[in-house]
Amino acid sequence: MEIYQFKKEMGKKVTQFSSDFILTRIALTQKANIGCMHLEENGVIGFHQAVVPQLLLIVNGGGFVRGESNEFVKVQSGEAVFWEKDEWHETKTDTGLTAIVIQSEKLDISSLMSLQK
């Protein structure tokens, strides 16, 4: 057994696309890139296009996300957001947010979770 850390202190600050968050890498496989995003109060993952399909799993805190429209939707711990390849998107928080991000060309979540209505 081996124990690893993905604490905020282990990550690197990201400022690309006017972002302000810490990214801790978790795993990189031939098919997926997995990381942990740590957003402090007033943190943001800036508006940009998804290079591949992307799943954002909110594990702590809450904030707001948007796709290509300017309308932000509130999200909180226990919810996940999926963006298709090439979809413009942004995430922001007033109070802080921690999320696991999974990015993969082969990402298919249709059988894994129920869609929130």
DAGI-V210532 format. One record per pair of residues at least 12 apart in sequence whose ideal C-beta (glycine too) atoms are under 8 Angstrom apart, sorted by the first residue. I is the first residue (numbers start at 0). J is the second residue. Records with the same first field share a line. If there is no record, write none. Layout:
BEGIN
I->J  J
END
This chain:
BEGIN
5->23  24  25  34  35
6->23
7->21  23  37
9->23
10->22  23  24  35  37
11->23
13->44
15->45  47
16->44  45  46  47
17->43  45  46
18->43  44  45
19->38  39  41  42  43
20->36  37  38  39  42  43  44
21->36  37  38
22->34  35  36  37
23->35  37
25->99
30->103  104  105
31->101  102  103  105  106
32->101  102  103
33->99  100  101  102
34->99  100
35->97  98  99  100
36->55  90  96  97  98  99  100
37->97
38->60  62  90  91  92  95  96  97  98
39->95
40->92  93  94  95
41->91  92  93
42->62  91  92  95  96
43->89  90  91  92
44->89  90  91
45->89
46->65  87  88  89
47->87  88  89
48->85  86  87  88
49->82  83  84  85  86  87  88  102
50->84  102
51->84  102  103  104  106
52->81  82  83  84  102  103  104  106
53->81  82  88  100  101  102  106
54->79  80  81  100  101  102  106  108
55->79  80  81  82  90  98  99  100
56->79  98  99  100  101
57->74  75  76  77  78  79  80  96  97  98
58->76  97  98  99
59->76  95  96  97
60->75  76  92  94  95  96  97
61->73  74  75  76  92  94  96
62->74  90  91  92  93  94  96
63->90  91  92
64->80  88  89  90  91
65->88  89
66->82  86  87  88
67->86  87  88
71->91
78->115
79->108  112
81->108
84->104
END
